Amino acid sequence: MAKKKGDLVTAILECTESKDLGLAPSRYYTKKNKKKHPDKLEFKKYNPKLKKYTVHREIK
């Protein structure tokens, strides 16, 4: 039986440190399953403007 793709949504991850410094935030786009992960995502990703790994949280 085929899976339905209605559970997948595009999540936008935004840097928290650059936002606090007043710089333009770096953003990453990923997909997530709403049923398995109903809470907001949080990953450590590379920010090229700050040249280090920072915490990126889901917005919206």
N, C-alpha and C positions, 0 to 999 in steps of 0.2 A: 504494500500500500504506500502511496506517495505521501511525503510530508507536505503539510501546508506551510507557506512562508509568511503567514499573517503575524506570527509571533516575533519575527525579526524586525528590529528598528535600527536606524542609523543613529549612533550616539556621537556627540561632539565632545571631545576632551580638551579642556583649556588649562593652561599653566596658571598655577596659583601665585607663584613667586613674582613673575613679571607683572601680574595684575596689581600686586601690592606695591611694586616699585613705580607704577604708572607707565610702564612700557607697553607696547603692543604685544598681546599674548600670543604664544605659539599654540596652534590647534592641531589636533589629530582627529581623524574620522575613523570609526570602527562600527561594526554591527554587534548587537547583543540580542539575546533572547529574553523578552520581557517576562516570560513565565518562570524561567530558571533564575534570573537575576533582576528582581523587581526594584532593588535599591540602586542608588547612583554608583557608577563605576569610578574607581580611583586607581591610577597606575603611575609608576615612576617612568617618565619618558625623557628623551633628550630635548633640551631647549637650545637651538642653535644661536639664539641671540645672547643668552647668558653663558653659553658654552659649558653647560653642566647638566646633569640629570636632576629633574625637579618633579614635584607631584603635579599630576594633571587630573582634574576632576571633571565629571560629566556636567554639562550645562543643559538647561531647559527643563 
